[in-house]
Amino acid sequence: MTESEEKLSLDKRLGTLSFNKDPEPFITVDTETCFKCEKKPCLYICPAQVYVWEEKLVYNTEGCMETGACLIVCHKLGAKAIHWKYPSGGHGVTFTQG
Amino acid sequence: MEGFEVAVVGAGPAGSAAALTLAKEGVQVLLLERGSFPGSKNVFGGRIYTYALKRLLGDRWKQAPIERFIRKEGITFMTNENSFTVEFESKETQTSFTAIRARFDKWLAEEAEKAGASLINDVRVDDLMMDNGQVKGIVAGQDKIPAEAVIACDGTTTNLARKAGLITMLNPEEISIGMKDVTELPAETIEERLGLESGEGMAHVYAGYPTKGLRGGGFLYTNKNSLALGLVVGGDDVSLKAIPSHTLMNTFREHARIKRLVRGGKTLEYDAHMIPEAGPGMINRPFTGGMLVAGDAAGHLLNNGYTFRGVDMAIMAGIAAAETIIEARKKKDYSANSLRSYAKRLKSEPSLKDMYTFSKVPNYLRNRRLYSVYPELVCSAAEAVYRVDSKGKRKIYKELRAQTKGRVSTLTLIRDLLRGARTF
């Protein structure tokens, strides 16, 4: 086994999942509010790294595993910028090995 | 969509157990699932305790898609360099088993269908229909579905319990994030590496290093042809220490002790889920007029530090919810007062009582020393006990005393031990 196979990247991990993209956005963020956020907990809690900081908050819901934890930390530790609901029925991630 | 007496939201173990129990009594029950099939949104560490399935299904429980029965339990305290393991092998072979939720939850929902429940997938329930403070049905997109009663089994994030005002948003210290890699390996390789007989399974937990000292721990479960290797980490800790949760997966996986277990395997899937850690106290009460709440949504699960239970408790709570509805149906009274007996049922059911017996555990488990100082202490003590070199050895007691120095005061150690003895 090669070193790279042992060190699984997050991209490779997320590549094992299948997603059925919801045409409607199910997460929206008031990214202006994020400038006021000191702790930025969403960057750390999300196991799919939906949220990254590139001079401002950037989010990509395509790898979202729908844990819902970002909403909690954003509202309890952060700046209350995240609006979150599940993707509509039949959309989003499908786990086959959960 | 009319003509249903009861709408069950969420076809996980709680929802399917409730729907099955109701359908067997001839109740017209609708079972709704937001995923494209039951189990498609569900993730767990890896095991199910058998007793609950037996209670629900009698002998039919044996038809469940069981991966491996667990005969070997263990815990490892880990540091970067060392590990100290305690293992228990049981003669009892059918107490619990590993499973894959995409198969298990699907099978259980099919059992509910066979009993007469109507399962509909691909439906996200958005809201409750209310009349005079009483739940009268559900709203899914444009559809309004009236029902005499609703059972909310909609998981940790429980939209419906929140809409009914039974729960407010959980705090970061009341949740954990669970992640796992499922790695495919031949059955014989799994058995050889973990010292198992053919077909036997094991469950193992890891404390200390896997979470870099944050609240939580690692786990390993054996499926037939795969290993479920993952970890759980506290929502508050991971956010405030600014450690991206997914990076812990590689930290853990690359430990010498772990690396050799998954070597050469193919990663089938990476999964994650949020776990409520506050116990049944996370919800004000699990009932209101026209609605009951069961499973993760009501905190019906238990992590007491050494056993991790969810599916069995969800099934038992689903049965209790269904029995409450059956009783209310006879009286034709679904008011909060009539459904109050649900709370009593939960508390009197022996297997669910454990949730209340161990109600102080979540608080105890927030002590960070359990994840940093103590695992390190166990490993360094073991190192000292087993070390033979030219310097000579101290007696074990003296060695242990020396190891605690600078790490934790004797008073703190004794206090943690005493508190532990009262909590567990």
Interface residues (C-beta under 8 A of the other chain):
Chain A: M1 E6 K7 L8 L10 K12 R13 L14 T16 L17 N20 K39 P41 L43 Y44 I45 C46 P47 A48 Q49 M65 E66 T67 G68 A69 L71 I72 V73 H75 K76 L77 K85 Y86 P87 S88 G89 G90 G92 V93 T94 F95 T96 Q97 G98
Chain B: R34 G35 S36 G39 S40 K41 N42 V43 F44 I100 R101 A102 N121 D122 V123 R124 A140 G141 T156 T157 N159 M169 L170 N171 P172 I175 I177 M179 D181 V182 S226 A228 G235 D236 V238 S239 L240 K241 A242 I243 P244 S245 H246 M249 N250 R253 E254 K259 R263 G264 T267 L268 E269 Y270 D271 A272 H273 M274
